[in-house]
Amino acid sequence: MNILEKQNCPECKSTLVDDMQNGEIICSGCGVVVDDQISDYGPETISSNFEDKMKLARATGQTTYSQHDLGITTEISISAKDFSGKTINREVANQMHNLRKWQQRVRVSSPKERRLANVLTKMGETCDSLNLSKNVLETASMIYRNLDGHVDVKGKSVVSITAATIYMACKQCDVVRSLEEICRGVCPPKDVKSKTKLAARYYRTMVMEMGHLTAPVVTMDKYISKIANMTQTEVRVERLALEIAEKTKDSSIADGKAPNGIAAAYLYVASVLLGQNVLQRDVSSIAGVTEVTIRNRCKEILTCYKLKITLRPSLAKY
């Protein structure tokens, strides 16, 4: 309690008391609450520099869905010194070690929480290995938490359910990643094929139970932009490929076909029309399809449509 000498109660003119624990200003005489929800001017508000604020901060002030306890648990750090910098004696260090061990054990008190902690930990490791943004990680964590009541995750493979959830999160965040790419970052190479097949089955179950709105369709321009960025194709080639895809989107060219193959064919056709030296081998290795697939898709595009390209003088070579 801190007594505020320069303020008086509007009712009885008594001295006001600042109750920082409850965030209220109350009268010391009649008990009237003069103000509530007051700001806490703690040590982290002394400095205006962000780095100094973080050093003086007593809590992070933010939560995350990527941890089973939302990131608000208390952790006992591993250190041989106390807060003031003095060395801890052996007896106290042993006590802290035992407290740390039991604190980690009681964080997960049920099989459901243990399963949630395992899946969320695997999600974080997978997103880090695939260089996915924090937005994708948070979205995947929320999707998995919402599975309760829709899909029974008990007994399912942690690796496959993690890959299926991240795949759905990538679709919601407009990030182009195939299910096989995600499985490569979450399991050993020898298990990629089997885990991908199992993850695909889990994903279909999630879509049927949770609705199609949770898994939006990734448009063709996302695949074209991804392949163009990975092959370091010129911007004008990518723009022409996007324009050709836009002109032919009402046809049935892409029905029942892998989007990677169609996107690679659009990009290859655009590079040939603009006279760029792009090899089918390079495009096929990046897109994850064979050269024969690219040639077949190019034949379908060129036989169904008659393309007429008009170049500006600045872009024409001859």
N, C-alpha and C positions, 0 to 999 in steps of 0.2 A: 504494500500500500504506500502510495506517495501522496502527501497532503499538498493540495494546491492552495497557496496562500492568497493569491490575487483574485480568486473567484469565490462568490458567495451563492448560497441557495436562493432562488427567486421566491421561495415560499417563506422560509424562516430566517433567511440571511445568515445561516450557519456556514461553516467551512465545508468545502466540497472535497471529496476523496476520489482519487483516480484508481479504479480497480482494473489493473492491466490484465489480470487473469481472465476476467469476463468481458473486458472491453467496454466498461461502463464508467460513468461519472455519477456518483451518488452523494447525497447529502449526509453529513456525519450526525446531524441532529434528528431530522424527521425521516430520513431514509428514502427520499424522493429520487428517482433516477432522472437526472438532468439530461444526460446524453448517453447514447449507446452506439455500439459498433464503431468505436474510435480506432484510429490507426495505432499500430504497435511500432513505436520508434525504437527498435532494437539496435544492436551493434551493426547490423548489415545496412542500416540507413545512414550511417555516419559519413561514408565516402560516396562521392558521385561517380567514381571510376568503377566499371563493371568488374574488373579483375579483383579490386580490393573488396568489393561487395561479396564476391563469391568466396573470398578467403574468410570474411567475417560472418558469412551466412551460417545459420544453425540448422537449416533444412533446405532441401532442393526446391520445395514449393511446387513441384509438378509430379504427376502420376503418369504411368505408362501401362498399357494393356499387354505389353510384351513380357511382363513378369506376372507370375501367378498371384502375387500379393499386391499387385498394382504399384510396386516400387516404394511402398511406404513402410516397409519393415525396418527394424533396427538391426544393424550389423555390428558385431564386435570385431574390430580390425586386429590384424596380426602385427604387434609392435612390442618392442622391449622397453618403450618409454611411455610415460603418461602424457597428459595434455600439456603440462608445463615444461616438458623436456627432461624430467628426471628419470633415471633408470629404475625400472620396477624390480623389486627383489624376487628371488626364486619362488618363494611361497605364493606371493600375489600372482606371479606369472602362471603358475600351475593352476590356480583358481580361475584365472581368466581363460586359460586353455580349456578347462572343463566347462565353463559357462559358454564358451564359443561352440564347443562340440554339441552340447545339449540345445543351444539356441538354434543351430542348424537342423537338428533332428525334429524339434517341435514346430518348425516353420511349415512342414507338410504333415498334417495330422490325419489324413484320410487317403484311401486309394485314389479317389477322384482328384484331389489336389496334387497327389504325386504324379498322376497321369498328365494333368494340366501342366505341371512344372516341367516334365520331360519333353512334352510337345513344344512348349514355348521356348525352351532352351534350344531345341533342335531347329526351330524356326529362326532364332537369332543367328545361329551358326550358319545356316543355309543362306540367309540374306546377306551376311557378311561375305561369304565365299562367292556369291553371284553378283556382288556389288549392287544390290538392290537398295533403294532408298528407305528411310525410316518410315515414310508414309505407307509403303507396301507392307512392312513388318507390322505396323500398328493395325492396318486393315486386315491382314491375315490373322492377327491375334483376336480381333473382334469377331471375325467370321467363325473361328474355332470356338470361342466362348458362346456364340449364338447357336452352335450345333446342338447344345443341350436341349432335349425335348423334340428335336427334329430327326437327328441321326444318332444311333447308338454307337459311340466310339469305343466302348469297352471291348477289349480283345483285338482291336484292329492294329495293324502295323504302324508304329510311330513314324517310320520313314515315309511310308506311302500316304498316310493321312496328312503329314506335314507338307509333302509335295503337292497334294491335291488342294490343300487350303491356300498355299502360296500361289498356285496357278490361278485360282479364282480371284485372289487379291490382285494379281497382275492384270487380269482382265478388267477389274473395277477401276484400277489406277491407270489404264491405258498404257501398260508396259508390255511389250511384246516379248514373251518368253514361252517356249514350248515346254510341254510336260517332261520331255526327255532331257532338256537342258537343266531343268530344276532337279531332276533325279540324279543327274551327274554331279551336282554340287552337294547332294545329301547322302549319297551311298557310294560304295566302291564300284569301279568299272564293271566288275564281273556280275554285279547284281542290278545293273541299270535296266536291263530289258525286263526282268521279272517285276521289279519295283515299279517301273513305268506302267506296265499292264495292270498291276493292282491299284496304282494311284488313279488310273483312268476309270476303273470301276468305282472307286470311292467318289471320284468327281461326278460321275453320272448320277450316283445316288444322292449326292449333295444337291445337285441341280434339280432333280425330280422332287426332293422333299422340301427344299427351301424356295423353289420357284426360279423361273428363268431371269427375273430381274436382278438376282444376285450375281449372275454371270453374263454380262453384256457381251455382244459380239464385237470382236476387234476388227476394225475396218481394214481394207486392203492397203490404204495409204500408210498405215503404221508398219506393215510388213515391208513395203517398198522403202520407206525411210530407214528402217533398221538395216536392211541389206545394203542400201546405198552408203550408209555411214560406216559399216564394217568393211566394205570394199573400197572406201575412199573415192567414190565416184563423184564426178563433177556435179555441181548444183543444177546445171541446165539439163543434164541427163535425167536427174531425179525428177525435175519438174515436168519434163516431157513424159516420163513413165507415169507420173501421177495424172497427167492430163489424159493419156490413153486409157488408163484404168477408169477414170471418171466417165469417159465417153462410152466405154463398153460395160459399165456396171449393170445395165438392164438386161444383158444377155445371159445365157446359161453356160458361159465358159467356165466359171468357177464352181459350178454345181458338182458336188461330190468329189472335189479335188483338193489336194493339200494347198493351203494358202501360200506356203513358202515357194512352191513350184510356180504358181501363177505370178507372184510378185517378182521372182527371179526372171521369168520370161518377159514381163513388162519392162524390166530394167535392161535386159539384154537387147530387146527390140529397139528401145530408145537409144541405147549406145550405138547400135549399128546405123540407125537413121541419122545420127549426128556425127558419124565417122569416128567414134571413140574406140580405142583399142582395149576392149574388155573381153577377157577370155571366159568361155563357158566353164572351164575348170575352176577358175577362181570364184565365180558366182555360185556354182553348184556346191563347192566346199563350204562356203559361208551359209548358204541357204539350207544345207542339210539334205539336198536332193541330188539325183544323178544328172549327168549331162543329157542323157536320153530323155529324161522328164522335161528338161528345159526346152529341148528341140521339139518335142511333141506339143508342148504348150504354145510355143512360138508358131507352129504350123496352124494350130487351132485359131489363134488370134489373127494371123494373116489371111487365113481362108475365109473367116467370117466377116472381116471388115476390110475396106479399102482405105488405107492410110494416106493422107496427103499432108505433107509437112512443108510449111512456108518459113524460110529462114530470113531473119533480118540481115541487112548487109554487114553489120558488125560481127555476126556469128558465122557468116558464110566464108568458107576457105577458098572457094574457086569462083 
